[in-house]
Amino acid sequence: MQSVRVDRLRVVGCKQVLRALRANRLKRVYVAADAGRELVGAVLTEAGRAGVAVEWVGTMRELAARFHVDVPSAAAGECGN
């Protein structure tokens, strides 16, 4: 199970990232390179549709550390729209 963090500046977790993308709230999406395609496929598709830049991060643990969450995460987003 992924950690979910929501604040005014960022979201963490695939479901939260998808919601924010669909609401046109993100300016950048971060995806862990070691995350399974089944986890991040929808995020990548939706980011492409929304025209949001995707930045790859080495591992799910690195992504979690970058966004200050305790549980490895497959995707995160930076709000800005």
Secondary structure, 3 states (H helix, E strand, C coil): CCCCEECCCEEECHHHHHHHHHCCCEEEEEEECCCCHHHHHHHHHHHHHHCCEEEEECCHHHHHHHCCCCCCCCEEEEECC
